[in-house]
Amino acid sequence: MQTDPVCGMEVDEKDALIAVRGGRKNFFCSNECRDEFLKNKS
């Protein structure tokens, strides 16, 4: 299990959406959370 960095929800890696930043995989529960993460470049 991984934690969505936007909403804090626990997500299963095999079902999660993924975005890579700084060589690190980030796992998301939804398109909305992934989009919010990608929008905020900090």
C-alpha positions in Angstrom: 0.0 0.0 0.0 1.1 3.5 -0.8 -0.3 6.9 0.5 -1.7 9.4 -1.9 0.4 12.6 -1.3 -2.6 14.9 -2.0 -5.4 13.4 0.1 -3.6 11.0 2.3 -5.7 8.0 1.2 -4.1 4.6 1.2 -4.0 3.1 -2.3 -2.9 -0.3 -3.7 0.0 0.1 -6.1 -1.7 -2.2 -8.7 -4.8 0.0 -8.8 -3.3 3.4 -8.3 -2.6 6.1 -10.9 1.1 7.0 -11.0 3.1 10.2 -11.7 6.9 10.4 -11.5 8.6 13.4 -10.2 12.3 13.7 -9.3 12.8 10.0 -10.2 10.2 9.0 -7.5 6.9 7.3 -8.2 3.9 8.9 -6.6 0.6 6.9 -6.3 -2.8 8.5 -6.5 -6.4 7.4 -5.7 -7.9 9.5 -8.5 -7.2 11.6 -11.6 -8.2 14.7 -9.5 -5.5 14.0 -7.0 -2.9 13.2 -9.6 -3.8 16.4 -11.5 -3.6 18.5 -8.4 -0.1 17.1 -7.6 1.1 17.7 -11.1 -0.3 21.3 -11.1 1.7 22.1 -7.9 5.3 21.8 -8.9 6.8 22.5 -5.5 
